[in-house]
């Protein structure tokens, strides 16, 4: 899967519940680590795995994130 950088405002979560403590923990660390896996459809990137990493990046104030793009 190719790793690409995408704008966070184009990333769509598909999970209803996130653990706030886990999101805060991720947000407190520098960007990097394992990229979330996303599926591209109609100009948006739907999260398949890595919802907490995406939420942590948003909470950290990032505007972009590296992701593994399935399609």
Helices and strands as residue ranges (DSSP letters): E 2-7, G 8-10, E 11-12, H 20-27, E 36-41, E 44-49, H 51-60, E 64-69
